Amino acid sequence: MPPPARDGIYLGIGVVLFAAIIGWQAAQIPVQATYAQVGPTDIPWIVAALLALLGGAIIAQSWLGYWTVAPSPGGMNVTALAWVGLGLFLNVVVISYLGFILASTALFVCIARAFESKRPLRDSAIGFSIAFLCYLGFDRVLGYRIGNGLIENLI
């Protein structure tokens, strides 16, 4: 049997601690007596439980010697990081003026470029479609307005 992998054990302990923090925070959420079967703490408790199971599985795999470390993928791609940074910057700066849909489209195009896409028109169409559907979901279905912009004011 191979020796235990320390990095996996440390990772598993970290995941279990993260689950404990989520559980602790879930316990702090005030719950009022209602007739609903699902309350505001149910999903955080499920996430905490699943993370605890994942952390335990990582610890067990590491302890039994089945945890392997992937080889390093190489150096950092500074150009891709710059595209991601530009996309995030543009999103924050223009969302107040252009609105959620166009700001999210710009973010999508920059992220696609970071992944070496060379088709900005196609990426713009995909990003616009996703942002538009998200906007409709929040605005029309949930009734939560997530932006006032050029396109949002037309709808």
The 8 nearest C-alpha neighbors of each residue, nearest first, counted from 0:
[[1, 2, 64, 63, 3, 65, 62, 61],
 [2, 0, 64, 3, 63, 65, 4, 62],
 [1, 3, 64, 4, 0, 63, 62, 61],
 [4, 2, 62, 64, 61, 63, 5, 1],
 [5, 3, 61, 7, 6, 64, 66, 62],
 [4, 6, 8, 7, 9, 3, 61, 62],
 [5, 7, 9, 8, 4, 10, 61, 68],
 [8, 6, 10, 61, 9, 5, 4, 11],
 [7, 9, 58, 5, 11, 10, 6, 61],
 [10, 8, 12, 6, 7, 11, 5, 13],
 [9, 11, 7, 13, 8, 12, 6, 14],
 [12, 10, 54, 58, 57, 8, 14, 13],
 [11, 13, 15, 9, 10, 14, 16, 8],
 [12, 14, 10, 16, 11, 15, 17, 9],
 [13, 15, 54, 17, 11, 16, 12, 18],
 [14, 16, 51, 18, 54, 12, 17, 13],
 [17, 15, 19, 13, 18, 14, 12, 20],
 [16, 18, 14, 20, 19, 15, 13, 21],
 [19, 17, 47, 15, 21, 16, 50, 51],
 [18, 20, 16, 22, 17, 21, 23, 15],
 [19, 21, 23, 17, 22, 18, 24, 16],
 [20, 22, 18, 24, 19, 23, 47, 25],
 [23, 21, 25, 19, 20, 24, 47, 44],
 [22, 24, 20, 26, 21, 25, 19, 27],
 [23, 25, 27, 21, 26, 22, 20, 28],
 [26, 24, 22, 27, 28, 23, 40, 43],
 [25, 27, 23, 24, 28, 22, 40, 29],
 [28, 26, 24, 25, 29, 23, 22, 30],
 [29, 27, 25, 26, 30, 40, 24, 39],
 [30, 28, 27, 31, 26, 39, 40, 25],
 [29, 31, 28, 32, 39, 38, 40, 33],
 [32, 30, 33, 29, 38, 39, 34, 28],
 [31, 33, 30, 34, 35, 38, 29, 36],
 [34, 32, 35, 31, 36, 38, 30, 37],
 [33, 35, 36, 32, 37, 38, 31, 30],
 [36, 34, 33, 37, 38, 32, 39, 31],
 [35, 37, 34, 38, 33, 41, 39, 32],
 [38, 36, 35, 41, 39, 40, 42, 34],
 [37, 39, 40, 41, 36, 35, 30, 42],
 [38, 40, 41, 37, 30, 42, 28, 43],
 [41, 39, 38, 43, 25, 42, 44, 28],
 [40, 42, 44, 43, 38, 39, 45, 37],
 [41, 43, 45, 44, 40, 46, 39, 38],
 [44, 42, 46, 45, 40, 41, 25, 47],
 [43, 45, 47, 41, 42, 46, 22, 48],
 [44, 46, 42, 48, 47, 43, 49, 41],
 [47, 45, 43, 49, 44, 48, 50, 42],
 [48, 46, 18, 44, 50, 45, 49, 22],
 [47, 49, 51, 45, 50, 46, 44, 52],
 [48, 50, 52, 46, 51, 47, 53, 45],
 [51, 49, 53, 47, 52, 18, 48, 54],
 [50, 52, 15, 48, 54, 49, 53, 18],
 [53, 51, 55, 49, 50, 54, 56, 48],
 [52, 54, 50, 56, 55, 51, 49, 57],
 [55, 53, 11, 14, 15, 51, 57, 56],
 [56, 54, 52, 58, 53, 57, 51, 59],
 [55, 57, 59, 53, 54, 58, 60, 52],
 [58, 56, 11, 54, 60, 55, 59, 61],
 [57, 59, 8, 11, 55, 61, 56, 60],
 [60, 58, 56, 62, 61, 57, 55, 63],
 [61, 59, 65, 57, 63, 66, 58, 62],
 [62, 60, 66, 4, 64, 58, 7, 3],
 [61, 63, 3, 59, 64, 60, 58, 4],
 [64, 62, 60, 61, 65, 3, 59, 1],
 [63, 65, 3, 1, 61, 2, 62, 66],
 [64, 66, 60, 63, 61, 67, 62, 1],
 [67, 65, 61, 60, 64, 7, 4, 68],
 [68, 66, 65, 69, 4, 64, 7, 61],
 [67, 69, 70, 66, 6, 7, 71, 4],
 [70, 68, 67, 71, 72, 66, 73, 7],
 [71, 69, 72, 68, 73, 67, 74, 66],
 [70, 72, 73, 69, 74, 68, 75, 67],
 [73, 71, 70, 74, 69, 75, 76, 68],
 [74, 72, 71, 75, 70, 76, 69, 77],
 [75, 73, 76, 72, 71, 77, 78, 79],
 [74, 76, 77, 73, 80, 79, 72, 78],
 [75, 77, 79, 78, 80, 74, 81, 73],
 [76, 78, 80, 79, 75, 81, 82, 74],
 [79, 77, 81, 80, 76, 82, 113, 83],
 [80, 78, 113, 82, 81, 77, 76, 83],
 [79, 81, 77, 83, 78, 82, 84, 76],
 [80, 82, 84, 78, 79, 83, 85, 77],
 [83, 81, 85, 79, 113, 84, 80, 109],
 [84, 82, 86, 80, 110, 81, 85, 109],
 [85, 83, 81, 87, 82, 86, 88, 80],
 [84, 86, 88, 82, 83, 87, 89, 81],
 [87, 85, 106, 109, 83, 89, 84, 88],
 [86, 88, 90, 84, 85, 89, 106, 83],
 [87, 89, 85, 91, 90, 86, 84, 92],
 [90, 88, 92, 86, 91, 87, 93, 85],
 [89, 91, 102, 87, 88, 92, 93, 94],
 [90, 92, 88, 89, 94, 93, 87, 102],
 [93, 91, 89, 90, 94, 88, 95, 96],
 [94, 92, 96, 95, 90, 97, 89, 91],
 [93, 95, 98, 102, 97, 99, 96, 90],
 [96, 94, 93, 98, 97, 92, 148, 147],
 [97, 95, 93, 94, 98, 148, 149, 92],
 [96, 98, 148, 94, 149, 93, 101, 95],
 [148, 99, 97, 94, 147, 146, 100, 95],
 [98, 100, 102, 146, 94, 101, 103, 148],
 [99, 101, 130, 103, 102, 98, 131, 104],
 [100, 102, 104, 103, 99, 98, 97, 105],
 [103, 101, 90, 94, 105, 99, 104, 100],
 [102, 104, 106, 100, 105, 101, 99, 130],
 [103, 105, 126, 101, 127, 107, 106, 102],
 [106, 104, 108, 102, 103, 107, 101, 109],
 [105, 107, 86, 103, 109, 104, 108, 90],
 [108, 106, 104, 110, 126, 105, 109, 111],
 [107, 109, 111, 105, 122, 106, 110, 123],
 [110, 108, 112, 86, 106, 111, 107, 82],
 [109, 111, 113, 107, 112, 83, 108, 106],
 [112, 110, 114, 108, 113, 109, 116, 107],
 [111, 113, 116, 115, 109, 114, 110, 108],
 [114, 112, 79, 110, 82, 115, 111, 109],
 [113, 115, 111, 112, 116, 110, 79, 109],
 [116, 114, 112, 113, 117, 111, 79, 110],
 [117, 115, 112, 111, 118, 114, 113, 119],
 [116, 118, 119, 115, 112, 111, 122, 120],
 [119, 117, 121, 120, 116, 122, 112, 123],
 [118, 120, 122, 121, 123, 117, 108, 116],
 [121, 119, 123, 122, 118, 124, 108, 125],
 [120, 122, 124, 123, 119, 118, 125, 126],
 [121, 123, 119, 125, 120, 124, 108, 126],
 [124, 122, 120, 126, 121, 125, 108, 127],
 [123, 125, 121, 127, 122, 126, 128, 120],
 [124, 126, 122, 128, 127, 123, 129, 121],
 [127, 125, 104, 123, 129, 107, 128, 124],
 [126, 128, 104, 124, 130, 125, 129, 123],
 [129, 127, 131, 125, 126, 130, 124, 132],
 [128, 130, 132, 126, 131, 127, 133, 125],
 [131, 129, 133, 100, 127, 132, 128, 103],
 [130, 132, 134, 128, 133, 129, 100, 127],
 [131, 133, 135, 129, 134, 130, 136, 128],
 [134, 132, 136, 130, 131, 135, 129, 137],
 [133, 135, 131, 137, 132, 136, 138, 130],
 [136, 134, 132, 138, 139, 133, 137, 131],
 [137, 135, 133, 140, 134, 138, 139, 132],
 [136, 138, 141, 134, 143, 135, 140, 139],
 [139, 137, 142, 144, 143, 135, 136, 134],
 [138, 140, 135, 142, 136, 141, 137, 143],
 [139, 141, 136, 142, 137, 138, 135, 143],
 [142, 140, 137, 143, 139, 138, 136, 144],
 [141, 143, 138, 139, 140, 137, 144, 136],
 [142, 144, 138, 137, 141, 145, 139, 140],
 [143, 145, 138, 146, 142, 137, 147, 134],
 [146, 144, 143, 99, 138, 134, 137, 147],
 [147, 145, 99, 98, 144, 148, 151, 95],
 [148, 146, 98, 151, 152, 149, 145, 99],
 [98, 147, 149, 97, 151, 150, 152, 146],
 [148, 150, 97, 151, 152, 98, 153, 147],
 [151, 149, 153, 152, 148, 154, 100, 98],
 [150, 152, 148, 153, 154, 147, 149, 146],
 [151, 153, 150, 154, 149, 148, 147, 146],
 [154, 152, 150, 151, 149, 148, 147, 98],
 [153, 151, 152, 150, 135, 149, 138, 148]]
